[in-house]
Amino acid sequence: MRHILGRPRRRLLALLGSAALALGGAVALPGTAQAANVLTNPGFESGGLSPWTCTGNLGSVVSSPVHSGAKALQGAVSSSDNAQCSQTVAVKPNTAYTLSGWVRGSYVYLGVDGGASTWTTSPSAYSQLSVSFTTGAAQTSATIYVHGWYAQGSYYADDVQLDGPGGTGGGDTQAPTAPGGLASTGKSSSSVSLKWNAASDNVGVTAYDVYAGPSQVLSVSGTSATVAGLSPSTSYTFTVKARDAAGNVSPASNPVSVTTDAGTGGGTAFKQAAPYLYEGWGDPPNPATVMSATGVKWFTMAFVLDSGGCNPAWDGSRALTGGVDQTAINQIRSAGGDIVPSFGGWQGSKLGANCSSASALAGALQKVIDAYSLKAIDMDIENTDEFENEAVQARILTALKTVKANNPGLKTIVTFGTSTTGPTYYGNRLIEQAQSLGANIDVFTIMPFDFGGGSDMYGNTVNAADGLKNKLKSTFGWDDATAYSHIGISGMNGLSDQQENTTPAIWTQIRDWANSHHIARLAYWAVNRDRPCPGGGVVSNCSGISQSTWQFTSITAGFTG
């Protein structure tokens, strides 16, 4: 049996150490007439990060809030990455430098690798940090960094300054070798994902610059990137160059030409209002009756599990075809609607965990796709057997990539839990694996409930969705609009397992926010519970609150993206 409502959540808590970082006894030195800022792009006014590089691709340039000018840096900190952004510059040996910058956010650090640093706790407005250091007797380069702290929310930095004489790079004039093996790992109508082999250098490579034709479009620290904001049905030729701390640039990599998919612009062009309908408990309603009363067209049908031997079945026990689930699907389609099956969930024997390989899992998914001529599938990835198992995550994503390639036009959705500020460690890992594998997932859907007693369900949902948007931007290189168009929200009507209360008014607010930000999908758990029973508690066939029958479904039907 599944947990009655199916979705308890684990949350990762970041613990902050009580000891502050020592400043090594350094004393801030006054600037001199000869002092000059040796950093490039110190206020991010170029509109890009280069030559700054950020861990996890978690840095972006924003227009608000800024300290001065029109741009600033945003670091989208996660529970597993402090979003450190750094720049390496040439300096003179045995020379005093002063590093300063304006920062905003919770626990923001400014410092130099291997040397002094300073930090501030939680400024609600920009606050200046400053620290001084002296280079070593043979030191010819320094790496300046700014970062936040794990799970403490995004930070901002602006007007970062390193005062002192510029160096010569210690005489380093040797350029890195050209990156090799440039290849495309995935594409959409508006983006292309790339990977390449690392270059080598006599001192060390500090960044890779990605070019589309003659124009530099990205600068990253790793050996993969996603170029976003592209036009559909358009051919682009990409190359990559490596750069070292002294500014020496390698020859270009091999070129790779990619034609973007056809589309109507950025995003997935996929919109779906699809509340969950479960034939396994909760007095399942006649879906045609619900459709007639509310105008909803799509349902997410739960749950396809493993019946043994990597064979799909409804709830792992009801036949894939010929039973109550197919009857409901036939009713929905006869009324002009359609369904997306959900594979997995919180409990039961799941295909992702029990199929022996990605190809075997793809074969199981294909059986369901063929049985119902599906337009979309949803992988509800939860619990320790799938969500918190990185190998199983990769198996699921690889299988989705396979069935997407074998079924042109099929939309793929992954659904997973979240914290109030966005994806947890395993959610971030799932997104990063999707990018690395070139899985080309259409919609990343979060389940913003069961936070553990949070009362502001609208605020928590919006904050979680914006956290997901920031992660998608930093991982795939998308702009805001494209990232939102790959987001889904799957809530829980009425009382949640944690006694959180999402009322019809709150769900309407969430629906309106979803429409105004043009996200891809809106769902909730579940239509079986879309009936009133004020004071009834958390049960399977009603919401536990006062409402009209099918009220949440009617609200959801108003989602247009």
C-alpha positions, -999 to 999 in steps of 0.1 A, spaced: 0 0 0 11 35 -7 12 61 20 -24 75 20 -14 107 3 19 96 -10 44 124 -7 63 129 26 95 148 19 131 148 31 147 181 33 184 188 34 195 212 62 227 232 58 246 237 90 266 269 94 298 267 113 301 291 142 337 300 135 343 330 113 372 329 88 403 345 101 418 374 83 453 364 90 461 396 108 459 417 76 453 454 80 434 473 53 457 497 35 446 530 21 446 533 -17 474 552 -33 475 574 -63 491 546 -82 465 520 -72 442 508 -100 416 481 -102 433 452 -120 401 431 -123 382 429 -156 344 434 -157 344 444 -120 308 456 -121 295 431 -146 284 460 -169 294 440 -200 262 420 -194 281 388 -193 303 370 -167 335 367 -187 362 365 -174 345 355 -141 337 318 -138 312 303 -114 310 268 -99 281 247 -111 272 274 -137 253 291 -108 263 326 -116 243 351 -138 243 388 -145 211 406 -134 196 441 -137 183 442 -101 193 447 -73 225 466 -83 249 487 -62 258 510 -91 255 510 -129 230 487 -146 242 452 -138 253 430 -109 263 394 -102 238 369 -88 250 336 -73 222 310 -71 234 291 -41 221 255 -37 222 231 -8 254 215 -24 271 244 -40 281 279 -26 280 294 -61 316 306 -60 325 331 -88 362 338 -93 386 356 -116 423 350 -119 446 380 -126 483 387 -130 499 403 -100 534 414 -89 553 394 -63 558 407 -28 532 435 -33 503 448 -12 468 446 -26 434 457 -13 403 437 -23 369 452 -18 334 447 -31 297 454 -25 276 423 -15 241 416 -5 226 383 9 229 358 36 266 348 45 285 363 16 323 358 14 350 378 -4 386 367 -6 417 354 -25 425 317 -30 450 305 -4 449 339 14 428 364 33 390 365 32 362 383 49 324 379 51 291 394 62 260 377 77 227 389 63 226 424 48 192 433 33 210 460 13 244 462 -3 272 463 22 309 468 14 335 441 23 373 449 22 404 428 30 441 433 22 469 408 14 505 408 3 515 385 -26 543 359 -21 579 364 -31 574 344 -63 536 349 -68 525 361 -103 488 354 -102 459 356 -78 424 342 -79 398 365 -64 365 350 -54 330 358 -40 306 332 -28 275 326 -6 268 298 18 250 265 13 212 266 12 212 303 23 196 317 -8 210 337 -37 236 364 -31 245 395 -51 279 412 -57 288 444 -75 318 467 -80 344 443 -70 378 459 -69 414 447 -65 436 478 -60 473 475 -68 497 473 -97 489 449 -125 513 420 -131 527 406 -163 517 371 -158 552 362 -147 564 360 -183 538 333 -191 533 336 -229 524 300 -236 488 295 -247 468 264 -237 463 237 -263 430 236 -282 401 218 -266 393 186 -285 363 165 -291 337 192 -292 303 176 -297 266 184 -292 249 164 -264 214 178 -269 193 205 -285 159 221 -285 143 249 -306 161 275 -285 193 259 -271 222 236 -279 242 216 -252 279 211 -259 308 191 -243 345 189 -251 378 175 -238 399 196 -214 428 216 -228 463 215 -212 485 245 -202 519 250 -187 503 268 -157 467 260 -159 435 266 -178 411 291 -160 382 293 -184 367 281 -217 351 306 -241 323 293 -263 318 309 -297 288 308 -321 305 317 -354 327 347 -346 309 358 -315 317 347 -280 284 336 -263 295 320 -230 325 317 -207 326 286 -183 350 269 -160 341 233 -169 340 213 -201 303 215 -209 279 243 -216 244 250 -229 239 279 -253 204 293 -250 184 321 -267 188 306 -302 164 307 -330 144 276 -341 153 257 -373 186 276 -375 221 262 -382 249 273 -358 286 265 -358 302 264 -324 339 264 -314 356 266 -280 388 282 -269 408 278 -236 422 307 -216 448 308 -189 454 333 -160 478 354 -181 452 359 -207 468 336 -233 441 320 -255 443 287 -273 435 279 -309 399 271 -315 386 236 -311 371 216 -339 339 232 -352 305 215 -347 274 225 -366 240 220 -351 205 229 -364 180 238 -337 147 221 -336 116 236 -351 94 255 -327 76 287 -319 104 304 -300 119 298 -266 108 270 -244 89 238 -249 57 251 -265 41 226 -242 13 236 -218 -6 212 -197 -32 215 -169 -33 179 -157 -44 171 -121 -37 136 -108 -64 110 -111 -58 77 -92 -79 46 -97 -62 28 -68 -81 45 -39 -102 75 -28 -135 67 -45 -123 75 -80 -148 98 -98 -160 94 -133 -135 115 -153 -161 125 -179 -183 139 -152 -154 160 -138 -145 172 -173 -180 183 -180 -182 202 -147 -148 219 -149 -136 221 -185 -103 203 -176 -89 183 -206 -58 165 -193 -53 141 -163 -21 127 -149 -29 91 -143 -11 75 -113 8 53 -110 26 29 -134 49 5 -113 68 -27 -118 48 -59 -117 80 -79 -117 107 -84 -143 107 -48 -154 71 -51 -167 48 -21 -163 14 -23 -146 -10 1 -130 0 2 -93 22 -28 -101 -9 -51 -100 -36 -40 -124 -32 -50 -160 -18 -23 -183 -48 -26 -206 -83 -39 -202 -90 -28 -166 -104 2 -147 -75 24 -157 -81 19 -195 -118 24 -189 -110 58 -173 -86 67 -202 -113 58 -228 -138 80 -210 -113 109 -210 -105 106 -246 -141 101 -256 -148 135 -239 -121 152 -260 -93 149 -234 -61 130 -229 -38 116 -202 -1 116 -192 8 85 -171 29 90 -140 56 64 -134 69 59 -99 57 79 -69 66 76 -32 60 39 -26 58 5 -44 82 -14 -67 93 12 -93 105 6 -128 134 30 -125 148 12 -95 141 -24 -106 148 -24 -143 184 -35 -147 195 -9 -173 185 22 -190 177 2 -222 155 -22 -202 137 8 -186 132 24 -220 116 -8 -232 92 -8 -203 83 28 -209 78 20 -246 52 -6 -237 30 20 -221 36 45 -249 26 19 -274 -5 8 -254 -20 43 -253 -3 62 -282 10 87 -257 19 123 -263 37 128 -229 50 107 -200 58 118 -164 85 102 -142 76 110 -106 110 105 -90 109 101 -52 123 84 -21 157 68 -16 154 42 -43 151 67 -72 154 103 -62 183 98 -37 201 73 -59 223 91 -85 228 59 -106 190 54 -108 185 91 -116 209 86 -146 192 54 -156 158 72 -157 172 102 -176 189 80 -202 158 60 -207 138 92 -212 163 104 -237 160 71 -256 122 71 -258 121 107 -268 144 99 -297 123 69 -307 90 87 -304 92 121 -323 70 147 -306 68 129 -272 71 153 -243 90 141 -212 83 154 -177 102 147 -144 85 154 -111 103 156 -78 102 172 -43 116 206 -34 125 228 -5 109 262 0 137 279 -18 141 255 -47 156 221 -55 174 202 -28 208 185 -33 192 156 -52 170 179 -72 200 199 -83 218 167 -90 189 155 -112 189 187 -132 227 186 -136 226 150 -148 198 159 -173 221 185 -187 252 163 -187 234 134 -204 217 156 -230 183 142 -219 164 171 -233 137 170 -206 107 192 -215 93 200 -181 109 199 -146 80 197 -122 84 204 -84 60 193 -57 59 224 -33 42 209 -2 51 188 28 77 213 37 72 205 74 45 228 86 51 259 65 20 281 65 26 305 35 18 280 7 16 307 -20 49 323 -10 66 290 -5 54 277 -39 65 309 -57 99 309 -39 104 272 -47 95 278 -84 118 307 -87 146 287 -71 140 260 -98 140 287 -125 174 300 -113 188 265 -113 176 258 -148 191 291 -159 225 285 -144 226 248 -156 214 252 -191 223 289 -198 187 298 -205 171 332 -200 142 337 -175 114 332 -201 130 299 -214 136 286 -179 100 293 -168 87 276 -199 104 244 -187 89 245 -152 59 226 -138 41 229 -104 23 200 -88 6 210 -56 -17 194 -30 -52 206 -26 -66 212 9 -47 196 38 -13 181 31 3 152 50 20 180 71 -13 198 77 -4 226 54 -36 242 40 -38 251 3 -72 268 0 -90 274 -33 -81 311 -29 -44 302 -26 -45 277 -55 -61 305 -76 -32 327 -67 -7 300 -76 -26 294 -109 -25 331 -118 12 333 -110 18 303 -132 -1 319 -161 17 352 -157 51 335 -158 41 312 -186 52 280 -170 46 247 -188 25 226 -164 1 228 -135 -11 198 -116 -22 188 -81 -27 157 -59 -55 147 -65 -89 149 -82 -100 121 -58 -97 146 -30 -114 175 -48 -145 173 -26 -154 191 6 -151 176 41 -143 205 65 -127 190 96 -124 156 79 -86 156 82 -61 142 57 -80 115 38 -81 100 3 -115 111 -10 -119 147 2 -97 177 9 -103 181 46 -115 217 41 -145 237 30 -148 240 -8 -171 233 -37 -170 199 -54 -143 199 -82 -133 235 -73 -96 228 -75 -100 211 -108 -120 241 -121 -92 264 -110 -66 242 -126 -85 241 -159 -79 279 -161 -42 274 -165 -32 284 -200 6 290 -195 
